[in-house]
Amino acid sequence: MAPGFAHTLAKIPRLLIAATLLCCARAAQADYALGDALRDSLMGTDFTRDTVDLASLRRVNPGDLPLVRGVLFGRHGRVFKNDAIQVWLETNPWYHADSTFRNEMLDDIERANLDRIRQVEAETHEFIQPGDLRWWQDRPMSAGALGQHSSAEWSVLRAEVEAIHGRRFDGEPWLQHYFEERYWYRPDRHYDAGVLSATERANIALVDSLARGRGTGSLAPCEMGFYEERPVTTEQLRGSGFVTLAILRNEVYARHGKSYETGWLADHFFSTTWYVPRDSASVTLTPMEQRNVATIAADERALHDSLHSAPLDSTLLEGMFAEDARRLRLEIYARHGRVFRRKWEQDYVAGLPGYRADPGYTDERLNEFERANIAALVAYEKTAASTRDAVEG
């Protein structure tokens, strides 16, 4: 609250303030109730016959707009990939999943309605998102409007400017597949970049410059959705820390609904917009996903092995809890057979591959890198957050 506003508010009689707040609360409740009523009305719309009204869509609660869009697709049985829309659709008796759905099944009225829904969704986004660029064709973007994105999202945003005009991306199959799943995409083998306006060219240049500023060589959490049919490479993982690698590997499973009920991984996935845990305990990965998990796991093993043969880069510990840093210390000692007095410590190292307890262990067995890395981990633990720091209530 601004100081000037607070000073003015202090002069208003308390009863007037209370009455004003009550009226505001009632107005907010009325707005939400109206938004819910409009949402329910729109969900009952025959999207093949009736054209939805922009004004009505703008009065729907923003979080409900994807559900309205889901109804239009759901009438054709479209299956959404691990999305809250899919979970909601499955609660409706009229919904019958159809794995053969194609965007070609949509008629012109439905496409026009989708355009209106997506336009209003784009208007509610704090920052420009993939799928929004059709409403930026003649509007200059700014760094502030674009915000922060992962490297894959930058790639999609840059490509989308041209995909709107039909450019194909045969040299990047994952991008081509991504756009082929968009209802608005119409590939044109005769596409010519000369159709781009000066504004679009400037927007591409801005996206390119911001993407370069982010840096290369590492994937970001929440980015694995772009790699369902695309291989992850060790080059892309270079520079990723312990926490990032663990998230990326588990994200492959999380996108299939694997349940993470406790721990920091659960906190991370529940903080995302795409995670929908399923009751089923089994998760089946595609061959490509299995390959990606193996690639990430191999990079994790290499990172753990490096604790014994190279100085530890402190940036690789970013985001790690003190307890996990302590486990890394235990791993260094465990390679030489150290036996621990604390039960939880001994239980942990006993589960490590290749651990053999040796009562005759001494610190003399540690090499110079291991000693230096143990000292670095001890220093990190002193300032790192603890899992016990979480507020209970």
N, C-alpha and C positions, 0 to 999 in steps of 0.2 A: 504494500500500500504506500502511495506517495505521501511524504510528510505534509504537504499542503492539504491534501484531501483529509488526512487524519486530523489536522488542526481544525478544519471546517466541520468535520463530523462531530468533534467534541462539543461544538456549540449547539448542536441540535438536541432538543429535549428527548429524553430516553424513550418516552412513550411514542413519540413520532418515529424514532428509529425502529422501535419494535413493530409498529404498524407497517412501516415501509418494508422491513424485512419479511414480515408475514405475507404482504401482498406479492413481493417478489417470489417467495417460495411457492405461493399458490399459482402464480403465473407460470413458473417453471414447471410445476406439476401439470398444469393445463397444456403447456407446450409439448411435454413428453407424452401425455395422453393423446393429444391430437396427432403427434408423430406416429404413435403406435397404431392409431386408427387408420391413418393414411397408409402405413406399411401393410396392415391387414387387408385394406381395400385393394392396394396395388398387387398383392399376392394373389388376389382373386381375379385379376385382370386376364382377359383372353389376349395374350400378346400377339397372336396371329391375326387379330382383327382390329383391336383398339390401340391407338397411339397414346402413350403415357405423356403426361403433362410435366414440363420442366419445373413449373412452379410447385406442383405437388411433390415432386421428387426432392426439391430443395427443403421441404418441410419435414421430410422423414429423418429420423435420427440417423446420422452418418454411419453408425455401426451396423445398421439394418440394411443399407443399400446393397452389400454383397449378397444378402439373402434374397432380395428382390431379383437380383440378377440370376441367382441360383435357381429361382422358381422357373424363370424363362427357359434356362437350359435343362432344368430338371424335368420339365414336361416332355423332353425328348429322351430322357434317361441318361443324360451325360453323367459320367463318373468323374468327380473332382479328385485330384491327387492329394490325399492326406490333408484335407482342408476342413475347417470348421463348417463350411458350407455343406460338405458331403455328410458329415455327422447329422446336421440338421435335416437334410433332405431325407435321410434314412428313417426319420421319425414320422414322416408323412405317408399315410396309406396309399396315396395316389402315385408315389414315386416308385418306378421300376427301373433299376439300373440296366443300362444297355451299353456294353463295351464296344459296340459297333458304331456308336454315335460319331457323326462327322459334322463339321460346321456347315457343309453343303446342305444339310437338312433344314437349315434356318431359311425362312422366307424374307422378303425385303422389309416387311413391316416389323418382324422380329429384330432384324439387324438395326433398323432405325430406332427401335426401343432400346436395344443394347447401347447404341451410341448415346442416347439421352441419359441412361443410367450411368454409363462410364464417364460422361461429361460431368455429371454432378459429383461422382466419386472423386474425380480429378480436382474439382473445386474445393473439396474438403481436405485434400492432402496438404500437410504443412510444408512438405518439400515435393518437388517433381519426382514422380515414380515411373518405372517402366509401365507403359500403357497409357501415359498421360500426354505423349508428345503430339498427338493429333490436334490438341488444343493449344499447341505452341508453334504451329507452322509459321505464323506471321507475328509471333511475339518474341522479342529478344529475351533470352534467359540471362540469369545472373548467378554468380557463385552462391549468393545467399538463397536464391530460389531453389537451386539444385541440392544444396545440403551435402551430406556425407553419404557415400555409397561404397559397396564392395567392388572389387575389380570386375567381377562378372556383371554386376549391375551397370557399371560404367560402360562395359562392352555392349550390353543390350541397349542402353540409352543412346549411345552413339549410332548403333546400327538401326535403331528404330526410326531415326530421322529419314533414312533412305528406304527402309522397309515400307513406310507409308506410301512411297511412290512405286513399290513393287520390286525393289532390288532383291535378287536372290543371293544366298550366301553358301554356294556349293563348296567353297573352300573351307568352310567352318560348319560342318554338319549339325553340330549342337545348336548353333544360332538359327540355321534353316529350319530345324525341327521345332525350335521354340516359336518362331513366327508362324509356321504352318498350323500351330495349335491356336492361334489368335483368329477370332471370327472375322476380323476386319482385313486380314492380310490377303492380298491378291498378287501373287508373284507375276512378274513381267520379264520375260527373257530378253526383251528389247529395251530394258531400262537404260537410261542415259543420265549420268550425274548432272548433265546440263539443265535438267528440269528443276534442280534445287534453287531456291531463291537466295538472295544475299543474306537474309535473316537466318535461313536454315544452315547455310554455310558457316555463318558466325557462331551459331549454336553448336555445331559439330566441333569447331575449333575450340570453343570454351570447354566442352566435355572432354576433349582430348587433353587439354592443358590440366584440367582438374584430375583426370585419371592418372596422368604422369606424376602429378604432385603426390599422389597417394603412395607411390612406390610400387615396385614389382617384386615377384618372387615369393609371395605368400598368399594363401587363401585365407578368407575371413570366415568366422562362424556365421551360420545362416546362409552360406553360399553353396552348400552341397546340393541344393535343389537343382542347380544348373548342371550337375554332373551325374544325373541319373543314367544318361546314355553317353557319357563323355568321360574319357580316362583322366584321372588325376596323375600328374607327373611329379617326380621328385624335385624338379626345378621349381614348380609352383609351391612346394612345401618348404623350400629353403628359407630360413629365417623365422619359421614358426616355432613358438616356444612349447613347453610341456603342456600347458593348459589348452592352447589353441589346438594342438594335435589331438588331445583327448576329446575335445568337443567335436572336431571334424569327424573323427572315427565314429563316435557315438551318434552323431547327427544322422548318419546314414540309416541307422536303426530307428532313431526317433522319428524320422520322416515316414516310417512305416507304422508308427504308433506304438513302438516299444515303450512300456511303462517305466518311468523313472520316478519312484515315489519319495525318495529321500536323497539328501546329499546336494552338493553344489551343482552337479549336473542336472538334477531335477529342478533346482532353482533357475538355472540357465534356460532350460527348455520351456518351462512354464512361463518365462518372461517373454517368449517369442509369440508372434501372432499366428504362426502356422502349426504349432505343436498340438496334436490331438491324441492323447493316449488311448489305446484300445485295451479291451479286457483280455484279448487273446495273448497268451504268453509267447507264442512262437512267431518269429518274423522270418520271412523268406526273402532273401536278397537275390537280385538278378546277377548273372555272371559279371556284368560290368561293375555293379556295386560291390561284389565280393572282391573283385580286382582292386577297386579303390580302397576298400578297407585294408587289404593286405599291403598296399603301397604306403598308406598312412601308418600302419602298425610297424612296418619295417623302418620308417623314418623315426618313429618313437624309440624303437630298440637302439637305433644308431645314436640317438640323442642320449639315452641312458648309458650306453657303452662309452660315450665320449667323456663321461665323468672320470674315467680311469686313465684317459690318454691325452686330454687337452684341457686348457684352462676354461673354466665355466664363464660363459657370457651372461652377465646378470640380467640382460634383457629377456633371456629365455625363461626367466622365472616370473615374468609379469603376470599378475592375476592369481598366483598360486597362494594357497593358504599355508600358514606356518606348519601345520601338521603334515601337509604333503611335502614340504621342503625337508622336514625331518625324516620322512620316509626315504627321500633321495639320499640323505646321509647314511641311513641304515643300509641302503643298497651298496654303498661304497665299502663299508665294513664287511658286509655279508659275503662279498666276493672272496674274502680272505678267511672266511669261516668263523668270524667272531661270534661268541655266544653272549646273549643279552640277559640281564637279570629281570628286567620288566617283562611280564608275561606277554603283553600286547606287542612289544617289540620283537620278541622271539617268535611269536606266532606269525608276525608279518614276514620276517626273513625266511622262516621255515617254508613259506609258500612260494618263495622265489625260485625260478628255474635254476638248477645247478647248485643250490646251497647245500653245503656240507659242514655241519658244526665241527669246530676244532677247538677243544678246551685249551690248547697250547698257543692260541692266537696272541700276538702282541702288535702294537702299533708300528713296530719296525718294518712290518710287511707292506705298509703303505708307501706308494711312490710319491714323488714330488707333486704331481698333478692332483693326486687324490688328497693329499694333505691341504693343498691350496684350495681345492674345491670344498672340502669339509669346512674350512674356515669361512669361505664365502657363503655357504649355506647357513652356518651358525649366525653370521652377521645379518643375513636376509630374514631369518626367523625372528630376530629381535624386533623388527619393525613391521613384519607382515601381519595381516589380519588373521584372526583365528576363527575356526568354525564355531567356537564357543562364544564369539562376540555377538552372534545373532540375538536380537531381542525376542524374547518369548512373550506371548500374550494371547 
